[in-house]
């Protein structure tokens, strides 16, 4: 089975956890079945998190993955304080703007060539 995400990287700064995840290709429900318990374990241990999601050759989500993503975000809306999305496609930037009204986190989109800016912003 090919995973739609790479290993999760975790960094702690000033009692806030920064989680970096790279999504590749198409993400499906099985990916979320592996990803969500890891994220929830991190949240249980420390509360608020900051997410940096890098999209590489990203083809989107299956319907099952979208449902799992929505459930996770609704359950943890108060735990995600910052959300950086790094990508190289116009629809990814549009997606970042679309989800802003539905979350409490600060959300910002960065083009792939600005990954360093995304890393700096998520740590501010």
Secondary structure as GFF3:
##gff-version 3
##sequence-region A 1 124
A	DSSP	beta_strand	9	13	.	.	.	ID=ss1
A	DSSP	beta_strand	16	27	.	.	.	ID=ss2
A	DSSP	alpha_helix	29	46	.	.	.	ID=ss3
A	DSSP	beta_strand	49	61	.	.	.	ID=ss4
A	DSSP	alpha_helix	63	75	.	.	.	ID=ss5
A	DSSP	beta_strand	80	87	.	.	.	ID=ss6
A	DSSP	alpha_helix	90	99	.	.	.	ID=ss7
A	DSSP	three_ten_helix	100	102	.	.	.	ID=ss8
A	DSSP	beta_strand	106	111	.	.	.	ID=ss9
A	DSSP	three_ten_helix	112	114	.	.	.	ID=ss10
A	DSSP	alpha_helix	115	123	.	.	.	ID=ss11
###
